[in-house]
Amino acid sequence: MNSVTCPKCGRECEKLVVSVCRDCFLENFKLIDLPLVLHVRICGRCGAYFHKSRWENIGRLENVVLRAVEDTLFIHADAEDVELYLEPKEITPYTYMVRAEVDARVRGEPVHAEAETEVRVQRVACDMCSRESGGYFEAIIQIRAAGRFPTEEEKRRCAAIVRESMESMKKKGDRLAFITDAQELKEGADFYMGSMNASRQVCKLISSELGGTFSESPTLVGMKDGKNLYRITFAMRLPEFRPGDVIKFREKVIEIKTSGKKVNGIYLEDGSRFISTPEELKGAEKVARIEDAVLTVLVSIEQNAILVLDPRTYETVTIKKPVSFAAEAGSEIRVLKTPYGLFALAHSEASQRK
């Protein structure tokens, strides 16, 4: 087998690496470099890690420590087929020792290197937690209802949507997705929000589930870097009429089924379908709730009418037979008495509320 002489040390070797033998090459070659001590900053409240001039949510403290070592560890540019192994060891809740081992190939030669560093963890408050604890907010969501006060159930559901949305958006990376303050009022509720964009999404979700509309009103609060700073008030208006409300509209009595961008219901006189919009219903009169319906006796059935006992006077009254009405004479049915007449509930309506 042919051999060559190393021009540096004079020893015989199989081949030269960068004009010297492998041993001479490795004497001056540094595969890895790692500082003896590393300092990392994490938020003591939310656990975010300060990384490359910004705060990031990485997860467990051990993951933060390993990320810091990976970012700092220098591996020579000529290294190929690099395999990295990191072994963290907790010394105290604020100190880790991390051993790094690297295997690679350099100019075709296998190379192994080891290093160890001490990682010191500093717990501070991140920018977002500092803002949250300091009462920072970019927007106010005002929950109200058109022509009435929101019900307790509506206020509870709105509050739940706000909380659930903030948790979801925070997990997706919106670090401003927090609630600075929440105030329950007789006329509704106010939420002071860290994120303007998150507040807009919350209003869309409330509108989608409970109906209603919202508007945005900016207020100038100062300047930063030559730019105006605004806070936005989101005026969320729940619909005037809720599912189950019975209203008089254009001389007709209607039960509201759903209320959102479109209002769906039925005409109580005959059970036919009703569709409108909240804007068109302005001026309508609420006359009852469908839960106000009571049982009475069905006396007889004719082709397009039925005879029932008035639940208050016990007189026989003839009223129009609703679509899909199914009952037998002598049985009990549900009827709703309003200032504008007595109405029999369709069989499907009565079944749902028994």
C-alpha positions as CSV (number, residue, x, y, z in Angstrom):
1,M,0.0,0.0,0.0
2,N,1.3,3.4,-1.0
3,S,2.0,6.0,1.8
4,V,2.8,9.6,1.9
5,T,4.9,11.7,4.3
6,C,3.3,14.5,6.3
7,P,5.2,17.7,5.6
8,K,4.5,19.0,9.1
9,C,5.4,16.1,11.4
10,G,7.2,13.8,9.0
11,R,5.2,10.7,9.8
12,E,4.0,8.3,7.1
13,C,0.3,8.2,6.5
14,E,-2.2,6.8,4.0
15,K,-3.3,10.2,2.7
16,L,-3.1,13.9,3.4
17,V,-6.0,16.1,4.7
18,V,-5.5,19.7,3.6
19,S,-1.8,19.0,2.9
20,V,-1.1,17.4,6.3
21,C,-1.7,14.1,8.0
22,R,-5.0,13.5,9.8
23,D,-3.5,14.0,13.3
24,C,-1.9,17.3,12.3
25,F,-5.1,18.4,10.7
26,L,-7.2,17.7,13.8
27,E,-4.7,19.5,16.1
28,N,-5.8,22.8,14.7
29,F,-9.3,21.9,13.6
30,K,-12.1,22.9,15.9
31,L,-15.3,21.0,15.0
32,I,-17.5,22.7,17.6
33,D,-17.4,25.7,19.9
34,L,-19.7,26.3,22.9
35,P,-19.4,29.1,25.6
36,L,-18.8,27.8,29.1
37,V,-21.8,29.8,30.4
38,L,-25.1,30.7,28.7
39,H,-27.7,33.1,30.0
40,V,-31.4,32.7,29.0
41,R,-34.4,34.8,30.0
42,I,-37.8,33.3,30.5
43,C,-41.0,34.9,31.7
44,G,-41.8,33.8,35.2
45,R,-45.5,34.2,34.5
46,C,-46.3,32.7,31.1
47,G,-43.0,30.8,30.4
48,A,-42.2,32.6,27.2
49,Y,-38.5,32.5,26.1
50,F,-36.7,35.7,24.9
51,H,-35.2,34.5,21.6
52,K,-33.5,36.7,19.0
53,S,-35.0,39.9,20.3
54,R,-38.5,38.6,20.6
55,W,-40.5,36.5,23.1
56,E,-41.6,33.1,22.0
57,N,-43.7,30.3,23.6
58,I,-41.7,27.2,23.4
59,G,-43.0,25.0,26.2
60,R,-41.1,23.2,29.0
61,L,-38.1,24.8,30.6
62,E,-35.9,21.9,29.4
63,N,-36.9,22.7,25.8
64,V,-35.9,26.3,26.3
65,V,-32.5,25.3,27.7
66,L,-31.8,22.9,24.7
67,R,-33.0,25.5,22.2
68,A,-30.5,28.0,23.8
69,V,-27.7,25.5,23.4
70,E,-28.6,24.6,19.9
71,D,-28.7,28.3,18.9
72,T,-25.3,29.0,20.5
73,L,-23.4,25.9,19.5
74,F,-21.0,26.6,16.6
75,I,-20.3,23.7,14.2
76,H,-17.6,24.1,11.6
77,A,-18.9,24.9,8.1
78,D,-16.9,22.0,6.6
79,A,-18.7,19.4,8.7
80,E,-21.0,17.1,6.9
81,D,-23.4,14.3,8.0
82,V,-23.6,16.0,11.4
83,E,-25.2,14.1,14.3
84,L,-25.9,16.1,17.5
85,Y,-26.6,14.8,20.9
86,L,-27.5,17.0,23.9
87,E,-27.8,15.8,27.5
88,P,-29.3,18.3,29.9
89,K,-28.9,17.9,33.7
90,E,-30.9,20.1,36.2
91,I,-28.6,21.4,38.9
92,T,-31.1,23.8,40.5
93,P,-34.5,25.2,39.2
94,Y,-32.5,28.0,37.6
95,T,-29.3,26.2,36.5
96,Y,-28.7,23.4,34.0
97,M,-25.5,21.6,32.8
98,V,-25.7,20.5,29.2
99,R,-23.2,18.2,27.5
100,A,-23.0,18.3,23.7
101,E,-21.6,15.5,21.5
102,V,-21.1,15.9,17.8
103,D,-20.2,13.3,15.2
104,A,-19.5,14.5,11.6
105,R,-17.4,13.9,8.6
106,V,-14.8,16.5,7.5
107,R,-13.1,16.1,4.2
108,G,-14.2,12.5,4.3
109,E,-12.7,11.9,7.7
110,P,-14.9,10.9,10.8
111,V,-14.6,13.5,13.5
112,H,-16.0,13.5,17.1
113,A,-16.1,16.4,19.6
114,E,-17.6,17.1,23.0
115,A,-18.3,20.2,25.0
116,E,-20.2,21.2,28.1
117,T,-21.9,24.5,29.1
118,E,-23.7,25.8,32.1
119,V,-27.1,27.4,31.3
120,R,-28.3,30.0,33.8
121,V,-32.0,30.8,33.7
122,Q,-33.2,34.3,34.6
123,R,-36.9,34.8,35.3
124,V,-38.3,38.1,34.3
125,A,-41.6,39.5,33.1
126,C,-42.1,39.4,29.3
127,D,-43.4,42.5,27.5
128,M,-46.9,41.0,27.2
129,C,-47.2,40.0,30.8
130,S,-45.9,43.4,31.8
131,R,-48.6,45.0,29.7
132,E,-51.3,42.7,31.0
133,S,-50.4,43.3,34.7
134,G,-50.1,47.1,33.9
135,G,-53.7,47.3,32.6
136,Y,-52.7,47.6,28.9
137,F,-55.6,47.3,26.4
138,E,-56.0,48.1,22.7
139,A,-59.8,47.6,22.5
140,I,-63.1,47.5,24.5
141,I,-65.9,45.1,23.6
142,Q,-69.2,46.5,24.7
143,I,-71.9,43.8,24.8
144,R,-75.4,45.3,24.6
145,A,-78.8,44.3,23.1
146,A,-81.0,46.3,20.7
147,G,-84.1,47.6,22.5
148,R,-83.6,45.5,25.7
149,F,-81.0,44.4,28.2
150,P,-79.1,41.1,27.5
151,T,-80.2,38.1,29.5
152,E,-78.0,36.6,32.1
153,E,-77.6,33.5,29.9
154,E,-76.5,35.8,27.0
155,K,-74.0,37.6,29.1
156,R,-72.6,34.3,30.4
157,R,-72.3,32.9,26.9
158,C,-70.6,36.1,25.6
159,A,-68.1,35.9,28.5
160,A,-67.4,32.2,27.7
161,I,-66.8,33.0,24.0
162,V,-64.4,35.8,24.9
163,R,-62.4,33.6,27.3
164,E,-62.3,30.6,24.9
165,S,-61.3,32.7,22.0
166,M,-58.5,34.4,23.9
167,E,-57.0,31.0,24.9
168,S,-57.2,29.7,21.4
169,M,-55.6,32.8,19.8
170,K,-52.9,32.9,22.5
171,K,-52.0,29.2,21.6
172,K,-51.8,30.2,18.0
173,G,-49.2,32.9,18.7
174,D,-51.2,36.1,19.4
175,R,-49.4,37.2,22.6
176,L,-51.7,40.2,23.0
177,A,-54.7,37.9,23.3
178,F,-55.6,38.6,26.9
179,I,-58.4,40.1,28.9
180,T,-57.2,43.1,31.0
181,D,-60.6,43.6,32.7
182,A,-64.2,42.5,32.5
183,Q,-67.1,44.4,33.9
184,E,-70.7,43.1,34.2
185,L,-73.3,45.9,33.9
186,K,-77.1,46.0,34.1
187,E,-77.1,47.0,30.4
188,G,-74.6,44.3,29.3
189,A,-70.9,43.7,29.8
190,D,-67.6,45.4,28.9
191,F,-64.4,43.6,28.2
192,Y,-61.0,45.4,28.0
193,M,-58.8,43.5,25.5
194,G,-55.1,43.4,24.8
195,S,-55.5,42.7,21.1
196,M,-57.5,44.7,18.6
197,N,-57.5,42.0,16.0
198,A,-58.5,39.3,18.6
199,S,-61.4,41.6,19.7
200,R,-62.6,41.8,16.1
201,Q,-62.6,38.0,15.8
202,V,-64.5,37.7,19.1
203,C,-67.2,40.0,17.9
204,K,-67.5,37.9,14.7
205,L,-67.9,34.7,16.8
206,I,-70.5,36.2,19.0
207,S,-72.4,37.6,16.0
208,S,-72.2,34.1,14.3
209,E,-73.6,32.3,17.4
210,L,-76.0,34.7,19.0
211,G,-76.8,37.0,16.1
212,G,-76.5,40.7,16.1
213,T,-74.1,43.2,14.6
214,F,-71.1,45.2,15.8
215,S,-69.5,48.5,14.8
216,E,-66.0,49.9,15.4
217,S,-65.1,53.4,16.8
218,P,-61.5,54.5,17.1
219,T,-60.2,56.9,19.7
220,L,-56.8,58.6,19.4
221,V,-54.7,57.9,22.6
222,G,-51.2,59.1,21.6
223,M,-48.3,58.7,19.2
224,K,-45.4,56.3,18.9
225,D,-42.5,56.6,16.4
226,G,-44.4,59.4,14.7
227,K,-47.6,57.3,14.2
228,N,-51.0,57.8,15.8
229,L,-52.0,55.2,18.4
230,Y,-55.7,54.3,18.6
231,R,-58.0,52.3,20.8
232,I,-61.0,50.7,19.3
233,T,-64.4,50.4,20.9
234,F,-66.4,47.5,19.5
235,A,-70.1,48.1,20.0
236,M,-71.6,44.6,19.9
237,R,-75.4,44.7,19.6
238,L,-77.3,41.5,20.2
239,P,-80.6,41.1,18.3
240,E,-83.7,42.8,19.8
241,F,-85.7,39.5,19.5
242,R,-84.5,36.1,20.8
243,P,-85.5,32.6,19.8
244,G,-88.8,31.9,21.5
245,D,-90.0,35.5,21.4
246,V,-93.5,36.0,20.0
247,I,-93.9,39.3,18.2
248,K,-96.5,41.3,16.2
249,F,-95.2,42.5,12.9
250,R,-97.2,43.9,10.0
251,E,-100.4,42.8,11.7
252,K,-99.2,39.2,12.0
253,V,-98.1,37.3,15.1
254,I,-94.8,35.4,14.7
255,E,-92.7,33.1,16.8
256,I,-88.9,33.8,16.4
257,K,-86.9,30.6,15.8
258,T,-83.4,31.9,15.1
259,S,-82.0,35.4,15.1
260,G,-78.8,36.5,13.4
261,K,-78.1,38.2,10.0
262,K,-81.4,36.6,9.1
263,V,-84.4,36.2,11.4
264,N,-86.3,33.0,10.9
265,G,-89.7,32.1,12.4
266,I,-93.2,30.9,11.8
267,Y,-96.6,32.7,11.6
268,L,-98.6,31.3,14.5
269,E,-101.9,31.7,12.7
270,D,-101.1,29.0,10.1
271,G,-97.6,27.7,10.9
272,S,-96.1,28.9,7.6
273,R,-92.5,30.0,7.4
274,F,-91.3,33.6,8.1
275,I,-87.9,35.1,7.1
276,S,-86.8,38.7,7.6
277,T,-83.8,40.7,8.8
278,P,-83.2,42.6,12.2
279,E,-83.4,45.9,10.3
280,E,-86.8,45.1,8.9
281,L,-88.1,44.1,12.3
282,K,-87.4,47.5,13.9
283,G,-90.7,48.7,15.4
284,A,-92.1,45.2,15.9
285,E,-93.8,44.5,19.2
286,K,-93.0,41.7,21.5
287,V,-96.2,40.2,22.8
288,A,-95.2,36.9,24.6
289,R,-92.7,34.1,25.0
290,I,-93.5,30.8,23.5
291,E,-93.1,29.3,27.0
292,D,-96.3,31.1,27.9
293,A,-98.3,28.6,26.0
294,V,-100.8,26.5,28.1
295,L,-102.8,23.3,27.7
296,T,-106.4,23.4,26.7
297,V,-109.0,20.9,25.2
298,L,-109.4,20.4,21.5
299,V,-113.2,20.3,21.0
300,S,-113.4,19.5,17.3
301,I,-111.6,19.7,14.0
302,E,-112.9,21.1,10.8
303,Q,-111.3,21.3,7.4
304,N,-109.3,24.6,7.9
305,A,-110.2,25.4,11.5
306,I,-110.3,23.9,15.0
307,L,-112.5,24.5,18.0
308,V,-110.8,24.9,21.4
309,L,-111.7,26.0,24.9
310,D,-110.4,29.4,25.8
311,P,-107.9,28.7,28.6
312,R,-109.2,31.7,30.6
313,T,-112.9,32.0,29.9
314,Y,-113.5,28.3,29.0
315,E,-115.7,29.4,26.1
316,T,-115.5,27.5,22.7
317,V,-113.4,29.5,20.3
318,T,-112.8,28.8,16.6
319,I,-109.3,29.4,15.3
320,K,-107.3,28.7,12.2
321,K,-105.7,25.2,12.0
322,P,-101.9,25.5,11.6
323,V,-100.0,23.7,8.9
324,S,-98.8,20.2,10.1
325,F,-101.3,20.2,12.9
326,A,-102.0,16.7,14.2
327,A,-104.2,16.0,17.1
328,E,-107.5,14.3,17.9
329,A,-110.7,15.8,19.2
330,G,-111.0,15.5,22.9
331,S,-107.2,15.7,23.4
332,E,-105.2,18.4,25.0
333,I,-103.2,20.8,22.9
334,R,-101.0,23.8,23.6
335,V,-102.3,27.2,22.8
336,L,-100.8,30.7,23.2
337,K,-103.1,33.6,24.1
338,T,-102.0,37.1,23.1
339,P,-103.6,40.5,22.9
340,Y,-104.0,39.8,19.2
341,G,-105.7,36.4,19.4
342,L,-105.5,32.8,20.5
343,F,-103.2,30.5,18.5
344,A,-102.8,26.8,18.5
345,L,-99.2,25.5,18.3
346,A,-98.5,23.1,15.5
347,H,-98.0,19.4,16.6
348,S,-94.2,19.6,16.2
349,E,-94.1,22.8,18.3
350,A,-96.2,21.2,21.1
351,S,-94.1,18.1,21.1
352,Q,-90.8,20.0,21.6
353,R,-92.2,21.7,24.7
354,K,-93.9,18.9,26.5
